[in-house]
Every structure is written in C-alpha cells, then in structure tokens.
C-alpha cells in the first residue's frame, strides 16, 4: 500500500485559545514557510488542532513551529502517529 502524501500534525492551540483555522494557515505559511495551497484539512477543537501537511515538509515544519506563538499562545507541534 502506498504511503499517503500528507501527514497530520497536532498543534497545542484551539478554540479556547481563540485560534481559528485561518490563524493556523497563517502560522504555517509565515513561520513554517509552507505554501498556502499545500495546507490540507484543518480541524480545530477546544484545546488543540490538527493540520494536514505534505509528508516531505512535516519534519521541517515541526522544527520551525515548535515554540512559535499563534495568537499569543506558545505552541508545541507533533506528528500524529
């Protein structure tokens, strides 16, 4: 079976932190260096969010976004197993 082209990243910020999908896209583009059209599905829950990104850029995004601030909230980013 081929591996999917995207992976899901877990971000420690959500609705209770006043973070929206738009804010997440902005952070992934501005801080992570990802192109806007390559950001996949985003799900925002109360205290965390999931963002689908291209597999080949995931490790770099995790490195760049860990410790970054989104809407004033310092976040941790990990790959969902």
PDB file of N, CA, C and O in Angstrom, chain B, residues numbered from 101:
ATOM      1  N   UNK B 101       0.839  -1.189   0.000  1.00  0.00           N
ATOM      2  CA  UNK B 101       0.000   0.000   0.000  1.00  0.00           C
ATOM      3  C   UNK B 101       0.883   1.251   0.000  1.00  0.00           C
ATOM      4  O   UNK B 101       1.806   1.339   0.809  1.00  0.00           O
ATOM      5  N   UNK B 102       0.629   2.210  -0.873  1.00  0.00           N
ATOM      6  CA  UNK B 102       1.442   3.431  -0.890  1.00  0.00           C
ATOM      7  C   UNK B 102       1.170   4.299   0.332  1.00  0.00           C
ATOM      8  O   UNK B 102       0.060   4.323   0.864  1.00  0.00           O
ATOM      9  N   UNK B 103       2.203   5.007   0.764  1.00  0.00           N
ATOM     10  CA  UNK B 103       2.034   5.904   1.900  1.00  0.00           C
ATOM     11  C   UNK B 103       1.299   7.157   1.444  1.00  0.00           C
ATOM     12  O   UNK B 103       1.519   7.643   0.335  1.00  0.00           O
ATOM     13  N   UNK B 104       0.430   7.675   2.296  1.00  0.00           N
ATOM     14  CA  UNK B 104      -0.259   8.915   1.919  1.00  0.00           C
ATOM     15  C   UNK B 104       0.731  10.062   1.758  1.00  0.00           C
ATOM     16  O   UNK B 104       1.785  10.080   2.393  1.00  0.00           O
ATOM     17  N   UNK B 105       0.385  11.002   0.918  1.00  0.00           N
ATOM     18  CA  UNK B 105       1.278  12.133   0.656  1.00  0.00           C
ATOM     19  C   UNK B 105       1.249  13.179   1.755  1.00  0.00           C
ATOM     20  O   UNK B 105       2.099  14.069   1.788  1.00  0.00           O
ATOM     21  N   UNK B 106       0.276  13.080   2.657  1.00  0.00           N
ATOM     22  CA  UNK B 106       0.199  14.051   3.747  1.00  0.00           C
ATOM     23  C   UNK B 106       0.273  13.345   5.092  1.00  0.00           C
ATOM     24  O   UNK B 106      -0.025  12.157   5.212  1.00  0.00           O
ATOM     25  N   UNK B 107       0.675  14.104   6.092  1.00  0.00           N
ATOM     26  CA  UNK B 107       0.643  13.635   7.476  1.00  0.00           C
ATOM     27  C   UNK B 107      -0.116  14.674   8.289  1.00  0.00           C
ATOM     28  O   UNK B 107      -0.245  15.828   7.882  1.00  0.00           O
ATOM     29  N   UNK B 108      -0.611  14.248   9.437  1.00  0.00           N
ATOM     30  CA  UNK B 108      -1.362  15.145  10.300  1.00  0.00           C
ATOM     31  C   UNK B 108      -0.476  15.593  11.452  1.00  0.00           C
ATOM     32  O   UNK B 108       0.183  14.784  12.105  1.00  0.00           O
ATOM     33  N   UNK B 109      -0.477  16.888  11.684  1.00  0.00           N
ATOM     34  CA  UNK B 109       0.279  17.454  12.802  1.00  0.00           C
ATOM     35  C   UNK B 109      -0.690  17.896  13.896  1.00  0.00           C
ATOM     36  O   UNK B 109      -1.757  18.442  13.614  1.00  0.00           O
ATOM     37  N   UNK B 110      -0.306  17.655  15.140  1.00  0.00           N
ATOM     38  CA  UNK B 110      -1.088  18.054  16.309  1.00  0.00           C
ATOM     39  C   UNK B 110      -0.505  19.366  16.817  1.00  0.00           C
ATOM     40  O   UNK B 110       0.698  19.459  17.056  1.00  0.00           O
ATOM     41  N   UNK B 111      -1.345  20.376  16.983  1.00  0.00           N
ATOM     42  CA  UNK B 111      -0.914  21.702  17.450  1.00  0.00           C
ATOM     43  C   UNK B 111      -1.620  21.983  18.772  1.00  0.00           C
ATOM     44  O   UNK B 111      -2.836  21.819  18.874  1.00  0.00           O
ATOM     45  N   UNK B 112      -0.865  22.405  19.785  1.00  0.00           N
ATOM     46  CA  UNK B 112      -1.435  22.618  21.117  1.00  0.00           C
ATOM     47  C   UNK B 112      -2.100  23.981  21.267  1.00  0.00           C
ATOM     48  O   UNK B 112      -1.786  24.730  22.191  1.00  0.00           O
ATOM     49  N   UNK B 113      -3.008  24.299  20.368  1.00  0.00           N
ATOM     50  CA  UNK B 113      -3.804  25.526  20.458  1.00  0.00           C
ATOM     51  C   UNK B 113      -5.141  25.249  19.795  1.00  0.00           C
ATOM     52  O   UNK B 113      -5.204  24.555  18.780  1.00  0.00           O
ATOM     53  N   UNK B 114      -6.212  25.791  20.366  1.00  0.00           N
ATOM     54  CA  UNK B 114      -7.538  25.539  19.820  1.00  0.00           C
ATOM     55  C   UNK B 114      -8.496  26.681  20.069  1.00  0.00           C
ATOM     56  O   UNK B 114      -8.091  27.814  20.330  1.00  0.00           O
ATOM     57  N   UNK B 115      -9.785  26.358  19.983  1.00  0.00           N
ATOM     58  CA  UNK B 115     -10.837  27.375  20.109  1.00  0.00           C
ATOM     59  C   UNK B 115     -10.778  28.138  21.434  1.00  0.00           C
ATOM     60  O   UNK B 115     -11.029  29.343  21.466  1.00  0.00           O
ATOM     61  N   UNK B 116     -10.451  27.450  22.515  1.00  0.00           N
ATOM     62  CA  UNK B 116     -10.400  28.115  23.826  1.00  0.00           C
ATOM     63  C   UNK B 116      -9.246  29.110  23.906  1.00  0.00           C
ATOM     64  O   UNK B 116      -9.223  29.965  24.792  1.00  0.00           O
ATOM     65  N   UNK B 117      -8.283  29.002  22.980  1.00  0.00           N
ATOM     66  CA  UNK B 117      -7.181  29.963  22.901  1.00  0.00           C
ATOM     67  C   UNK B 117      -7.473  31.031  21.850  1.00  0.00           C
ATOM     68  O   UNK B 117      -6.617  31.853  21.522  1.00  0.00           O
ATOM     69  N   UNK B 118      -8.700  31.001  21.328  1.00  0.00           N
ATOM     70  CA  UNK B 118      -9.162  31.928  20.287  1.00  0.00           C
ATOM     71  C   UNK B 118      -8.378  31.760  18.980  1.00  0.00           C
ATOM     72  O   UNK B 118      -8.168  32.726  18.245  1.00  0.00           O
ATOM     73  N   UNK B 119      -7.945  30.519  18.698  1.00  0.00           N
ATOM     74  CA  UNK B 119      -7.214  30.193  17.477  1.00  0.00           C
ATOM     75  C   UNK B 119      -8.190  29.599  16.467  1.00  0.00           C
ATOM     76  O   UNK B 119      -8.966  28.700  16.793  1.00  0.00           O
ATOM     77  N   UNK B 120      -8.143  30.114  15.235  1.00  0.00           N
ATOM     78  CA  UNK B 120      -9.019  29.627  14.168  1.00  0.00           C
ATOM     79  C   UNK B 120      -8.186  28.926  13.096  1.00  0.00           C
ATOM     80  O   UNK B 120      -6.956  28.977  13.123  1.00  0.00           O
ATOM     81  N   UNK B 121      -8.859  28.280  12.166  1.00  0.00           N
ATOM     82  CA  UNK B 121      -8.177  27.628  11.047  1.00  0.00           C
ATOM     83  C   UNK B 121      -7.366  28.662  10.261  1.00  0.00           C
ATOM     84  O   UNK B 121      -6.261  28.368   9.805  1.00  0.00           O
ATOM     85  N   UNK B 122      -7.908  29.857  10.105  1.00  0.00           N
ATOM     86  CA  UNK B 122      -7.219  30.940   9.403  1.00  0.00           C
ATOM     87  C   UNK B 122      -5.896  31.291  10.093  1.00  0.00           C
ATOM     88  O   UNK B 122      -4.882  31.504   9.428  1.00  0.00           O
ATOM     89  N   UNK B 123      -5.913  31.348  11.432  1.00  0.00           N
ATOM     90  CA  UNK B 123      -4.692  31.647  12.191  1.00  0.00           C
ATOM     91  C   UNK B 123      -3.650  30.560  11.980  1.00  0.00           C
ATOM     92  O   UNK B 123      -2.460  30.849  11.852  1.00  0.00           O
ATOM     93  N   UNK B 124      -4.097  29.305  11.944  1.00  0.00           N
ATOM     94  CA  UNK B 124      -3.179  28.184  11.750  1.00  0.00           C
ATOM     95  C   UNK B 124      -2.544  28.227  10.360  1.00  0.00           C
ATOM     96  O   UNK B 124      -1.340  28.013  10.221  1.00  0.00           O
ATOM     97  N   UNK B 125      -3.339  28.501   9.344  1.00  0.00           N
ATOM     98  CA  UNK B 125      -2.803  28.611   7.988  1.00  0.00           C
ATOM     99  C   UNK B 125      -1.762  29.724   7.950  1.00  0.00           C
ATOM    100  O   UNK B 125      -0.687  29.552   7.375  1.00  0.00           O
ATOM    101  N   UNK B 126      -2.075  30.851   8.552  1.00  0.00           N
ATOM    102  CA  UNK B 126      -1.143  31.969   8.584  1.00  0.00           C
ATOM    103  C   UNK B 126       0.181  31.600   9.218  1.00  0.00           C
ATOM    104  O   UNK B 126       1.238  31.967   8.705  1.00  0.00           O
ATOM    105  N   UNK B 127       0.138  30.876  10.333  1.00  0.00           N
ATOM    106  CA  UNK B 127       1.362  30.473  11.015  1.00  0.00           C
ATOM    107  C   UNK B 127       2.159  29.475  10.186  1.00  0.00           C
ATOM    108  O   UNK B 127       3.383  29.572  10.099  1.00  0.00           O
ATOM    109  N   UNK B 128       1.468  28.519   9.578  1.00  0.00           N
ATOM    110  CA  UNK B 128       2.163  27.512   8.777  1.00  0.00           C
ATOM    111  C   UNK B 128       2.800  28.133   7.539  1.00  0.00           C
ATOM    112  O   UNK B 128       3.840  27.666   7.075  1.00  0.00           O
ATOM    113  N   UNK B 129       2.181  29.184   7.003  1.00  0.00           N
ATOM    114  CA  UNK B 129       2.734  29.857   5.825  1.00  0.00           C
ATOM    115  C   UNK B 129       3.861  30.808   6.233  1.00  0.00           C
ATOM    116  O   UNK B 129       4.952  30.769   5.663  1.00  0.00           O
ATOM    117  N   UNK B 130       3.588  31.660   7.223  1.00  0.00           N
ATOM    118  CA  UNK B 130       4.552  32.695   7.603  1.00  0.00           C
ATOM    119  C   UNK B 130       5.754  32.132   8.364  1.00  0.00           C
ATOM    120  O   UNK B 130       6.897  32.421   8.011  1.00  0.00           O
ATOM    121  N   UNK B 131       5.508  31.343   9.391  1.00  0.00           N
ATOM    122  CA  UNK B 131       6.594  30.816  10.224  1.00  0.00           C
ATOM    123  C   UNK B 131       7.183  29.538   9.618  1.00  0.00           C
ATOM    124  O   UNK B 131       8.400  29.353   9.582  1.00  0.00           O
ATOM    125  N   UNK B 132       6.297  28.669   9.146  1.00  0.00           N
ATOM    126  CA  UNK B 132       6.748  27.383   8.634  1.00  0.00           C
ATOM    127  C   UNK B 132       7.279  27.404   7.218  1.00  0.00           C
ATOM    128  O   UNK B 132       7.979  26.482   6.802  1.00  0.00           O
ATOM    129  N   UNK B 133       6.952  28.451   6.470  1.00  0.00           N
ATOM    130  CA  UNK B 133       7.431  28.553   5.100  1.00  0.00           C
ATOM    131  C   UNK B 133       6.668  27.684   4.108  1.00  0.00           C
ATOM    132  O   UNK B 133       7.134  27.459   2.991  1.00  0.00           O
ATOM    133  N   UNK B 134       5.511  27.201   4.508  1.00  0.00           N
ATOM    134  CA  UNK B 134       4.687  26.364   3.643  1.00  0.00           C
ATOM    135  C   UNK B 134       3.907  27.237   2.673  1.00  0.00           C
ATOM    136  O   UNK B 134       3.552  28.367   3.008  1.00  0.00           O
ATOM    137  N   UNK B 135       3.636  26.729   1.477  1.00  0.00           N
ATOM    138  CA  UNK B 135       2.814  27.481   0.535  1.00  0.00           C
ATOM    139  C   UNK B 135       1.352  27.300   0.902  1.00  0.00           C
ATOM    140  O   UNK B 135       0.933  26.219   1.316  1.00  0.00           O
ATOM    141  N   UNK B 136       0.584  28.363   0.746  1.00  0.00           N
ATOM    142  CA  UNK B 136      -0.821  28.392   1.163  1.00  0.00           C
ATOM    143  C   UNK B 136      -1.621  27.210   0.610  1.00  0.00           C
ATOM    144  O   UNK B 136      -2.397  26.594   1.341  1.00  0.00           O
ATOM    145  N   UNK B 137      -1.442  26.895  -0.652  1.00  0.00           N
ATOM    146  CA  UNK B 137      -2.254  25.848  -1.284  1.00  0.00           C
ATOM    147  C   UNK B 137      -1.866  24.429  -0.859  1.00  0.00           C
ATOM    148  O   UNK B 137      -2.593  23.484  -1.164  1.00  0.00           O
ATOM    149  N   UNK B 138      -0.728  24.257  -0.155  1.00  0.00           N
ATOM    150  CA  UNK B 138      -0.313  22.918   0.270  1.00  0.00           C
ATOM    151  C   UNK B 138      -0.822  22.537   1.657  1.00  0.00           C
ATOM    152  O   UNK B 138      -0.676  21.388   2.073  1.00  0.00           O
ATOM    153  N   UNK B 139      -1.417  23.485   2.375  1.00  0.00           N
ATOM    154  CA  UNK B 139      -2.001  23.174   3.679  1.00  0.00           C
ATOM    155  C   UNK B 139      -3.276  22.380   3.424  1.00  0.00           C
ATOM    156  O   UNK B 139      -4.140  22.801   2.656  1.00  0.00           O
ATOM    157  N   UNK B 140      -3.381  21.228   4.076  1.00  0.00           N
ATOM    158  CA  UNK B 140      -4.543  20.369   3.871  1.00  0.00           C
ATOM    159  C   UNK B 140      -5.650  20.653   4.872  1.00  0.00           C
ATOM    160  O   UNK B 140      -5.835  21.785   5.318  1.00  0.00           O
ATOM    161  N   UNK B 141      -6.379  19.602   5.214  1.00  0.00           N
ATOM    162  CA  UNK B 141      -7.525  19.720   6.113  1.00  0.00           C
ATOM    163  C   UNK B 141      -7.079  20.197   7.496  1.00  0.00           C
ATOM    164  O   UNK B 141      -6.045  19.781   8.019  1.00  0.00           O
ATOM    165  N   UNK B 142      -7.890  21.078   8.066  1.00  0.00           N
ATOM    166  CA  UNK B 142      -7.622  21.606   9.406  1.00  0.00           C
ATOM    167  C   UNK B 142      -8.851  21.354  10.270  1.00  0.00           C
ATOM    168  O   UNK B 142      -9.978  21.645   9.870  1.00  0.00           O
ATOM    169  N   UNK B 143      -8.616  20.811  11.458  1.00  0.00           N
ATOM    170  CA  UNK B 143      -9.697  20.622  12.426  1.00  0.00           C
ATOM    171  C   UNK B 143      -9.285  21.325  13.713  1.00  0.00           C
ATOM    172  O   UNK B 143      -8.218  21.052  14.263  1.00  0.00           O
ATOM    173  N   UNK B 144     -10.132  22.229  14.189  1.00  0.00           N
ATOM    174  CA  UNK B 144      -9.835  22.989  15.403  1.00  0.00           C
ATOM    175  C   UNK B 144     -10.793  22.523  16.500  1.00  0.00           C
ATOM    176  O   UNK B 144     -12.012  22.620  16.355  1.00  0.00           O
ATOM    177  N   UNK B 145     -10.234  22.022  17.589  1.00  0.00           N
ATOM    178  CA  UNK B 145     -11.010  21.584  18.741  1.00  0.00           C
ATOM    179  C   UNK B 145     -10.819  22.596  19.861  1.00  0.00           C
ATOM    180  O   UNK B 145     -10.181  23.627  19.648  1.00  0.00           O
ATOM    181  N   UNK B 146     -11.354  22.329  21.047  1.00  0.00           N
ATOM    182  CA  UNK B 146     -11.266  23.299  22.135  1.00  0.00           C
ATOM    183  C   UNK B 146      -9.828  23.648  22.539  1.00  0.00           C
ATOM    184  O   UNK B 146      -9.488  24.824  22.668  1.00  0.00           O
ATOM    185  N   UNK B 147      -8.986  22.631  22.739  1.00  0.00           N
ATOM    186  CA  UNK B 147      -7.649  22.896  23.266  1.00  0.00           C
ATOM    187  C   UNK B 147      -6.512  22.475  22.335  1.00  0.00           C
ATOM    188  O   UNK B 147      -5.343  22.643  22.680  1.00  0.00           O
ATOM    189  N   UNK B 148      -6.834  21.938  21.175  1.00  0.00           N
ATOM    190  CA  UNK B 148      -5.806  21.508  20.229  1.00  0.00           C
ATOM    191  C   UNK B 148      -6.385  21.527  18.820  1.00  0.00           C
ATOM    192  O   UNK B 148      -7.591  21.678  18.628  1.00  0.00           O
ATOM    193  N   UNK B 149      -5.498  21.372  17.837  1.00  0.00           N
ATOM    194  CA  UNK B 149      -5.915  21.374  16.432  1.00  0.00           C
ATOM    195  C   UNK B 149      -5.112  20.341  15.666  1.00  0.00           C
ATOM    196  O   UNK B 149      -4.025  19.939  16.082  1.00  0.00           O
ATOM    197  N   UNK B 150      -5.670  19.916  14.531  1.00  0.00           N
ATOM    198  CA  UNK B 150      -4.970  19.025  13.613  1.00  0.00           C
ATOM    199  C   UNK B 150      -4.836  19.733  12.272  1.00  0.00           C
ATOM    200  O   UNK B 150      -5.775  20.367  11.791  1.00  0.00           O
ATOM    201  N   UNK B 151      -3.652  19.613  11.677  1.00  0.00           N
ATOM    202  CA  UNK B 151      -3.400  20.229  10.375  1.00  0.00           C
ATOM    203  C   UNK B 151      -2.712  19.194   9.483  1.00  0.00           C
ATOM    204  O   UNK B 151      -1.698  18.616   9.874  1.00  0.00           O
ATOM    205  N   UNK B 152      -3.256  18.959   8.289  1.00  0.00           N
ATOM    206  CA  UNK B 152      -2.639  18.048   7.329  1.00  0.00           C
ATOM    207  C   UNK B 152      -1.642  18.829   6.482  1.00  0.00           C
ATOM    208  O   UNK B 152      -1.957  19.892   5.948  1.00  0.00           O
ATOM    209  N   UNK B 153      -0.422  18.276   6.368  1.00  0.00           N
ATOM    210  CA  UNK B 153       0.642  18.926   5.602  1.00  0.00           C
ATOM    211  C   UNK B 153       1.356  17.880   4.746  1.00  0.00           C
ATOM    212  O   UNK B 153       1.252  16.685   5.022  1.00  0.00           O
ATOM    213  N   UNK B 154       2.081  18.316   3.710  1.00  0.00           N
ATOM    214  CA  UNK B 154       2.834  17.364   2.884  1.00  0.00           C
ATOM    215  C   UNK B 154       3.865  16.602   3.726  1.00  0.00           C
ATOM    216  O   UNK B 154       4.588  17.198   4.525  1.00  0.00           O
ATOM    217  N   UNK B 155       3.922  15.291   3.539  1.00  0.00           N
ATOM    218  CA  UNK B 155       4.826  14.431   4.313  1.00  0.00           C
ATOM    219  C   UNK B 155       6.277  14.902   4.257  1.00  0.00           C
ATOM    220  O   UNK B 155       6.968  14.904   5.275  1.00  0.00           O
ATOM    221  N   UNK B 156       6.746  15.304   3.060  1.00  0.00           N
ATOM    222  CA  UNK B 156       8.160  15.655   2.920  1.00  0.00           C
ATOM    223  C   UNK B 156       8.534  16.958   3.630  1.00  0.00           C
ATOM    224  O   UNK B 156       9.720  17.235   3.807  1.00  0.00           O
ATOM    225  N   UNK B 157       7.554  17.759   4.039  1.00  0.00           N
ATOM    226  CA  UNK B 157       7.852  19.015   4.737  1.00  0.00           C
ATOM    227  C   UNK B 157       7.514  18.950   6.228  1.00  0.00           C
ATOM    228  O   UNK B 157       7.745  19.914   6.957  1.00  0.00           O
ATOM    229  N   UNK B 158       6.976  17.831   6.679  1.00  0.00           N
ATOM    230  CA  UNK B 158       6.494  17.733   8.065  1.00  0.00           C
ATOM    231  C   UNK B 158       7.593  17.960   9.098  1.00  0.00           C
ATOM    232  O   UNK B 158       7.403  18.738  10.033  1.00  0.00           O
ATOM    233  N   UNK B 159       8.731  17.299   8.949  1.00  0.00           N
ATOM    234  CA  UNK B 159       9.802  17.426   9.950  1.00  0.00           C
ATOM    235  C   UNK B 159      10.297  18.863  10.059  1.00  0.00           C
ATOM    236  O   UNK B 159      10.542  19.358  11.159  1.00  0.00           O
ATOM    237  N   UNK B 160      10.442  19.527   8.924  1.00  0.00           N
ATOM    238  CA  UNK B 160      10.891  20.921   8.915  1.00  0.00           C
ATOM    239  C   UNK B 160       9.854  21.828   9.590  1.00  0.00           C
ATOM    240  O   UNK B 160      10.215  22.734  10.341  1.00  0.00           O
ATOM    241  N   UNK B 161       8.577  21.583   9.321  1.00  0.00           N
ATOM    242  CA  UNK B 161       7.516  22.387   9.929  1.00  0.00           C
ATOM    243  C   UNK B 161       7.493  22.211  11.446  1.00  0.00           C
ATOM    244  O   UNK B 161       7.339  23.180  12.190  1.00  0.00           O
ATOM    245  N   UNK B 162       7.646  20.972  11.895  1.00  0.00           N
ATOM    246  CA  UNK B 162       7.654  20.702  13.335  1.00  0.00           C
ATOM    247  C   UNK B 162       8.792  21.482  13.993  1.00  0.00           C
ATOM    248  O   UNK B 162       8.603  22.104  15.039  1.00  0.00           O
ATOM    249  N   UNK B 163       9.960  21.444  13.382  1.00  0.00           N
ATOM    250  CA  UNK B 163      11.122  22.148  13.929  1.00  0.00           C
ATOM    251  C   UNK B 163      10.887  23.660  13.990  1.00  0.00           C
ATOM    252  O   UNK B 163      11.183  24.299  15.000  1.00  0.00           O
ATOM    253  N   UNK B 164      10.355  24.223  12.907  1.00  0.00           N
ATOM    254  CA  UNK B 164      10.153  25.680  12.847  1.00  0.00           C
ATOM    255  C   UNK B 164       9.022  26.159  13.758  1.00  0.00           C
ATOM    256  O   UNK B 164       9.116  27.237  14.343  1.00  0.00           O
ATOM    257  N   UNK B 165       7.950  25.363  13.882  1.00  0.00           N
ATOM    258  CA  UNK B 165       6.768  25.822  14.608  1.00  0.00           C
ATOM    259  C   UNK B 165       6.792  25.526  16.104  1.00  0.00           C
ATOM    260  O   UNK B 165       6.061  26.163  16.862  1.00  0.00           O
ATOM    261  N   UNK B 166       7.610  24.578  16.547  1.00  0.00           N
ATOM    262  CA  UNK B 166       7.685  24.294  17.987  1.00  0.00           C
ATOM    263  C   UNK B 166       8.206  25.531  18.708  1.00  0.00           C
ATOM    264  O   UNK B 166       9.279  26.043  18.392  1.00  0.00           O
ATOM    265  N   UNK B 167       7.433  26.000  19.679  1.00  0.00           N
ATOM    266  CA  UNK B 167       7.818  27.184  20.430  1.00  0.00           C
ATOM    267  C   UNK B 167       7.345  28.487  19.808  1.00  0.00           C
ATOM    268  O   UNK B 167       7.466  29.547  20.422  1.00  0.00           O
ATOM    269  N   UNK B 168       6.803  28.420  18.587  1.00  0.00           N
ATOM    270  CA  UNK B 168       6.286  29.638  17.945  1.00  0.00           C
ATOM    271  C   UNK B 168       4.984  30.058  18.625  1.00  0.00           C
ATOM    272  O   UNK B 168       4.348  29.261  19.315  1.00  0.00           O
ATOM    273  N   UNK B 169       4.601  31.295  18.427  1.00  0.00           N
ATOM    274  CA  UNK B 169       3.350  31.782  19.014  1.00  0.00           C
ATOM    275  C   UNK B 169       2.298  31.952  17.922  1.00  0.00           C
ATOM    276  O   UNK B 169       2.550  32.525  16.862  1.00  0.00           O
ATOM    277  N   UNK B 170       1.119  31.435  18.221  1.00  0.00           N
ATOM    278  CA  UNK B 170      -0.044  31.622  17.350  1.00  0.00           C
ATOM    279  C   UNK B 170      -1.090  32.315  18.201  1.00  0.00           C
ATOM    280  O   UNK B 170      -1.554  31.760  19.198  1.00  0.00           O
ATOM    281  N   UNK B 171      -1.461  33.518  17.814  1.00  0.00           N
ATOM    282  CA  UNK B 171      -2.410  34.331  18.586  1.00  0.00           C
ATOM    283  C   UNK B 171      -1.945  34.508  20.035  1.00  0.00           C
ATOM    284  O   UNK B 171      -2.761  34.504  20.958  1.00  0.00           O
ATOM    285  N   UNK B 172      -0.637  34.663  20.228  1.00  0.00           N
ATOM    286  CA  UNK B 172      -0.091  34.876  21.559  1.00  0.00           C
ATOM    287  C   UNK B 172       0.073  33.610  22.385  1.00  0.00           C
ATOM    288  O   UNK B 172       0.497  33.684  23.539  1.00  0.00           O
ATOM    289  N   UNK B 173      -0.253  32.450  21.825  1.00  0.00           N
ATOM    290  CA  UNK B 173      -0.139  31.180  22.546  1.00  0.00           C
ATOM    291  C   UNK B 173       1.084  30.426  22.023  1.00  0.00           C
ATOM    292  O   UNK B 173       1.180  30.139  20.830  1.00  0.00           O
ATOM    293  N   UNK B 174       2.005  30.111  22.913  1.00  0.00           N
ATOM    294  CA  UNK B 174       3.188  29.341  22.532  1.00  0.00           C
ATOM    295  C   UNK B 174       2.741  27.897  22.289  1.00  0.00           C
ATOM    296  O   UNK B 174       2.121  27.279  23.155  1.00  0.00           O
ATOM    297  N   UNK B 175       3.057  27.369  21.114  1.00  0.00           N
ATOM    298  CA  UNK B 175       2.546  26.045  20.747  1.00  0.00           C
ATOM    299  C   UNK B 175       3.640  24.991  20.640  1.00  0.00           C
ATOM    300  O   UNK B 175       4.816  25.286  20.428  1.00  0.00           O
ATOM    301  N   UNK B 176       3.193  23.742  20.798  1.00  0.00           N
ATOM    302  CA  UNK B 176       4.029  22.578  20.509  1.00  0.00           C
ATOM    303  C   UNK B 176       3.383  21.876  19.333  1.00  0.00           C
ATOM    304  O   UNK B 176       2.158  21.787  19.260  1.00  0.00           O
ATOM    305  N   UNK B 177       4.187  21.380  18.415  1.00  0.00           N
ATOM    306  CA  UNK B 177       3.682  20.699  17.233  1.00  0.00           C
ATOM    307  C   UNK B 177       4.325  19.321  17.172  1.00  0.00           C
ATOM    308  O   UNK B 177       5.546  19.190  17.257  1.00  0.00           O
ATOM    309  N   UNK B 178       3.490  18.295  17.022  1.00  0.00           N
ATOM    310  CA  UNK B 178       3.986  16.916  16.899  1.00  0.00           C
ATOM    311  C   UNK B 178       3.237  16.203  15.787  1.00  0.00           C
ATOM    312  O   UNK B 178       2.125  16.582  15.420  1.00  0.00           O
ATOM    313  N   UNK B 179       3.867  15.168  15.261  1.00  0.00           N
ATOM    314  CA  UNK B 179       3.224  14.379  14.215  1.00  0.00           C
ATOM    315  C   UNK B 179       2.313  13.353  14.886  1.00  0.00           C
ATOM    316  O   UNK B 179       2.691  12.722  15.873  1.00  0.00           O
ATOM    317  N   UNK B 180       1.108  13.195  14.335  1.00  0.00           N
ATOM    318  CA  UNK B 180       0.173  12.213  14.851  1.00  0.00           C
ATOM    319  C   UNK B 180       0.590  10.850  14.312  1.00  0.00           C
ATOM    320  O   UNK B 180       0.768  10.670  13.107  1.00  0.00           O
ATOM    321  N   UNK B 181       0.741   9.900  15.221  1.00  0.00           N
ATOM    322  CA  UNK B 181       1.190   8.548  14.802  1.00  0.00           C
ATOM    323  C   UNK B 181       0.066   7.775  14.123  1.00  0.00           C
ATOM    324  O   UNK B 181       0.264   6.632  13.711  1.00  0.00           O
TER     325      UNK B 181
END
